[in-house]
Amino acid sequence: MAGGRAFAHIARFHPELTALRRDLHAHPELGFEEVYTSARVQEALRLCGVDEVHTGLGKTGVVGLIKGRKDSSARMVGLRADMDALTLTEQNDFPWKSARPGLMHGCGHDGHTAMLIGAARYLAQTRDFDGTAVLVFQPGEEGFAGARRMIEDGLFQRFPVDAIYAMHNWPALKPGTVGINPGPMMAAADRITIEITGRGGHGAHAYLAVDPVLVAAHIITAVQSIVSRNVRPIDHAVISLCAMQAGDVQAMSVIPDKATLVGTVRTFSPQVQILIERRLAELVSAVALGFGATATLHYERIYPATINSAPQANFAADVAETLVGAEHVVRDLEPSMGSEDFSFMLQAKPGAYLRLGQGGEGSCFLHNGRYDFNDDVLPLGAALHASLIEQSMPLAEG
């Protein structure tokens, strides 16, 4: 099998990839602060023998170029790995646990980075492809839109890839399984902030006040009707109001002047996104007015939906089959209402976002203080990256 050769080769340096991954895990860094991680990536790429290492895209981002044995195709194909960690306190006790209190690789970006380094080492040693591999190590995926920052810094102008691929570990899938679908993979993530203004007063004389806490409660309830009564059942959407701030918990009898609600909207369709933003603004204002208060909605579009290009998604599934067999490739993986800033890259270039199984039933999910990347899947992930390059830009036979 075409992919099996890459897997067997990369498996030889599995211990070194594991050591790198665990070192990155012990030294987590937030978005645009990945100084140590970026330096380790640069060092590893140079040791691997890549042809060029470019820095400074998206502040701490790194791009490595590897030229194939031939370049008659003049094609460029990109692979992306994210590098940043989370503001999360690690609850594990193994030797490679986070050495930085309050920071943790709780999403597996340490593993993603190590897998792409593994692919770089293999590709630089073998060069069994016709074209140029562009390896993108991206900062700031966790809420910082690092992908957009790299694009704004000229990523695709400097490296005009024909397609780009990324993968994310997925604890819900067993090791040795790859999941993908030819359409939506992750939802758009929007932030909503609702500012309610009433009239403060004494809790014992509430009739003299306009209580913004009461208004907030009615808005919270009313917002639940938007998806159920405005969005078609076949169009997925979620509205969650996740935080409320009003008054002083030490002042039990003081009605405050203001209340603030913060939450998120998740959608796959731009049309549904527009509908929800409009209905939220209408409903928030109307409910507040009904109580004699005022309310304003601030709607921020953070990440667009991650939508795979069908040809590239189907191709990636075919490539995965050469590694794990058709029975271990899920071609209709259910989309997640989570979000991913690889979406910005997919808006600019054709490509696909895959999920690499690493757990199965009972595994600790992402963004959890007990999470850890499964080092057993490092060779498979690296081989999948490498095989996407080799099979996208095959050497002509003869």
SVG drawing of the C-alpha trace seen along z (x, -y; Angstrom):
<svg xmlns="http://www.w3.org/2000/svg" viewBox="-44 -55 64 58">
<polyline fill="none" stroke="black" stroke-width="0.4" points="0.0,0.0 1.3,-3.5 0.7,-4.8 2.2,-1.8 5.7,-2.7 5.5,-6.1 4.1,-4.6 6.9,-1.9 9.6,-4.6 8.2,-7.0 7.7,-4.3 11.5,-4.0 11.7,-7.3 8.5,-7.0 10.5,-7.4 12.0,-10.7 8.6,-12.0 7.2,-11.0 10.0,-12.8 9.4,-15.9 5.7,-15.8 6.1,-15.4 8.6,-18.2 6.1,-20.5 3.4,-19.3 5.6,-20.3 6.2,-23.8 2.7,-25.0 2.3,-28.6 -0.7,-30.7 -1.5,-32.1 1.2,-34.4 3.4,-33.6 4.7,-30.3 8.4,-31.4 9.7,-28.1 7.5,-26.0 8.4,-28.0 12.1,-27.7 11.8,-23.9 9.9,-23.6 12.6,-25.6 15.3,-23.5 13.6,-20.3 12.9,-21.4 16.5,-22.2 17.6,-18.9 15.2,-17.2 16.8,-18.8 14.0,-20.8 15.0,-23.2 13.7,-26.5 12.4,-27.7 10.4,-30.9 9.5,-32.7 7.4,-35.6 4.1,-34.9 1.5,-35.4 4.2,-36.6 5.3,-33.2 4.3,-31.1 6.7,-28.9 6.6,-27.6 8.9,-24.9 9.4,-24.1 10.4,-20.7 11.0,-20.3 10.3,-17.0 12.6,-14.9 11.0,-16.7 9.1,-20.0 7.7,-19.5 4.2,-19.8 4.9,-23.2 2.4,-22.3 2.4,-23.3 0.4,-21.5 0.1,-22.7 -0.2,-20.9 -1.1,-22.8 -0.6,-22.1 -1.5,-24.3 0.9,-25.0 -0.8,-26.9 -2.1,-25.7 -4.9,-26.6 -5.5,-28.5 -6.3,-25.4 -4.8,-23.8 -3.5,-20.3 -4.6,-17.6 -2.3,-14.8 0.7,-13.7 3.0,-12.1 6.6,-13.3 5.8,-15.5 2.9,-17.4 2.8,-21.1 5.6,-23.0 3.6,-26.2 0.8,-26.7 -2.5,-27.5 -1.4,-26.6 -1.9,-23.2 -1.9,-21.4 -5.4,-20.3 -6.4,-20.0 -3.5,-18.0 -1.7,-20.7 1.5,-19.3 0.7,-16.1 -0.3,-17.9 3.0,-19.7 5.0,-16.6 3.1,-14.7 3.9,-17.4 7.5,-17.3 7.5,-13.6 6.0,-14.1 8.7,-16.7 11.5,-14.3 10.1,-11.6 9.5,-13.9 12.9,-15.5 14.6,-12.1 12.5,-10.5 11.3,-13.3 9.1,-10.9 6.8,-13.6 6.7,-16.1 6.3,-19.6 6.7,-21.5 5.4,-20.6 4.5,-23.6 4.4,-22.8 2.5,-25.5 3.0,-25.6 0.3,-28.0 0.1,-30.0 -3.1,-31.1 -5.8,-28.7 -7.5,-28.8 -9.5,-32.0 -6.8,-34.2 -7.5,-33.5 -3.9,-32.7 -4.8,-31.3 -6.3,-34.6 -3.2,-36.4 -0.9,-34.2 -3.0,-34.8 -2.9,-38.6 0.9,-38.3 1.0,-36.9 1.0,-33.2 -0.8,-32.3 0.9,-35.1 4.3,-33.8 3.3,-30.1 0.5,-29.8 -0.6,-26.3 -3.1,-24.5 -4.7,-22.8 -4.2,-22.7 -5.0,-20.0 -5.1,-19.8 -6.0,-17.2 -7.1,-17.2 -7.0,-14.3 -10.5,-13.1 -10.8,-11.2 -14.3,-9.9 -12.7,-7.8 -10.6,-4.7 -6.9,-4.8 -6.4,-3.7 -9.6,-5.4 -9.8,-8.6 -13.0,-10.6 -14.0,-13.2 -16.9,-14.4 -17.1,-16.4 -18.9,-19.4 -19.2,-21.0 -16.8,-19.8 -17.0,-22.5 -19.5,-25.3 -19.0,-29.0 -18.3,-30.6 -19.8,-34.0 -19.7,-35.9 -22.8,-37.8 -22.9,-40.4 -26.2,-41.8 -26.1,-45.0 -29.3,-45.7 -30.0,-49.1 -32.7,-49.6 -33.1,-51.8 -31.6,-50.8 -33.3,-50.9 -34.0,-49.3 -35.0,-45.6 -37.7,-46.4 -39.2,-49.0 -38.8,-47.2 -41.9,-49.0 -39.8,-52.2 -37.0,-50.5 -36.7,-48.9 -35.0,-45.7 -32.4,-44.6 -32.0,-41.2 -35.7,-40.5 -35.2,-41.7 -32.2,-39.4 -34.2,-36.4 -36.9,-37.0 -34.3,-37.5 -32.6,-34.3 -35.9,-32.5 -37.0,-34.2 -33.7,-33.5 -34.4,-29.8 -37.3,-30.3 -35.1,-31.5 -33.7,-28.2 -36.8,-26.2 -39.2,-28.6 -37.1,-30.4 -34.5,-27.9 -35.5,-24.9 -35.0,-21.6 -32.6,-20.5 -30.4,-23.5 -28.2,-23.1 -27.8,-26.0 -27.0,-26.6 -27.5,-29.7 -26.0,-29.5 -26.0,-32.3 -23.2,-31.2 -22.5,-34.1 -24.4,-36.8 -23.1,-39.8 -25.3,-42.1 -25.2,-43.8 -23.1,-42.9 -23.4,-39.5 -22.7,-41.3 -25.6,-43.7 -28.7,-41.6 -31.2,-44.4 -29.8,-46.6 -31.3,-46.4 -28.6,-47.3 -28.8,-49.7 -27.3,-47.3 -26.9,-43.6 -24.8,-41.9 -25.3,-38.6 -22.5,-36.9 -22.8,-33.8 -22.1,-32.1 -23.9,-31.3 -22.9,-28.2 -24.1,-27.7 -23.0,-26.1 -24.9,-28.2 -24.3,-32.0 -28.0,-32.4 -28.8,-30.9 -26.1,-33.0 -27.7,-36.2 -31.2,-35.1 -30.1,-34.5 -28.2,-37.8 -31.3,-39.7 -33.8,-37.8 -31.5,-38.3 -31.3,-42.0 -35.1,-42.3 -36.0,-40.1 -33.5,-41.6 -34.7,-45.1 -38.4,-44.2 -38.2,-42.2 -36.4,-45.0 -38.8,-47.6 -41.7,-45.6 -40.3,-46.1 -39.4,-49.7 -35.7,-49.0 -33.3,-49.2 -31.0,-46.5 -28.4,-46.4 -26.8,-43.4 -23.1,-43.3 -22.6,-40.5 -19.0,-39.4 -18.2,-36.9 -15.1,-35.1 -14.5,-32.0 -16.4,-31.0 -17.6,-27.5 -15.0,-24.9 -16.3,-23.6 -14.3,-20.9 -14.0,-21.1 -15.7,-17.9 -12.9,-16.9 -10.2,-17.4 -12.2,-15.7 -12.9,-12.6 -9.2,-12.5 -8.1,-12.7 -10.4,-9.8 -8.9,-7.8 -5.4,-8.5 -6.4,-7.5 -7.7,-4.2 -4.2,-3.4 -3.0,-3.6 -5.8,-2.1 -8.1,-0.4 -11.6,-1.4 -13.2,0.1 -11.4,-2.3 -12.2,-5.5 -15.5,-7.2 -16.5,-9.3 -19.6,-10.8 -18.4,-11.9 -20.9,-13.9 -20.0,-17.6 -19.1,-19.2 -20.7,-22.4 -17.2,-23.3 -15.1,-25.7 -11.7,-25.8 -9.8,-28.7 -8.5,-26.4 -11.8,-27.7 -10.0,-30.9 -7.6,-28.8 -10.4,-26.8 -12.1,-30.1 -9.0,-31.1 -7.9,-27.7 -9.5,-24.3 -8.7,-21.7 -9.9,-19.4 -9.9,-19.0 -9.6,-15.4 -10.1,-13.9 -7.6,-11.3 -8.9,-8.8 -6.9,-8.6 -9.2,-7.3 -12.6,-5.6 -15.2,-5.0 -14.3,-6.3 -11.5,-8.6 -10.9,-12.0 -12.2,-14.6 -10.6,-17.8 -10.2,-20.9 -10.1,-18.8 -7.5,-18.9 -7.0,-15.2 -6.5,-15.1 -3.3,-13.9 -2.4,-13.2 -2.1,-9.5 1.5,-9.1 0.6,-5.7 -1.0,-7.6 2.0,-9.8 3.4,-7.7 0.0,-7.3 -0.8,-11.0 2.7,-11.8 2.3,-9.2 -1.2,-10.5 0.3,-14.0 3.1,-12.7 0.9,-10.5 -1.3,-13.5 1.8,-15.1 3.0,-12.1 -0.4,-11.2 -1.3,-14.8 1.9,-15.3 2.9,-11.8 6.1,-11.2 5.5,-10.1 6.3,-6.5 9.1,-5.4"/>
</svg>
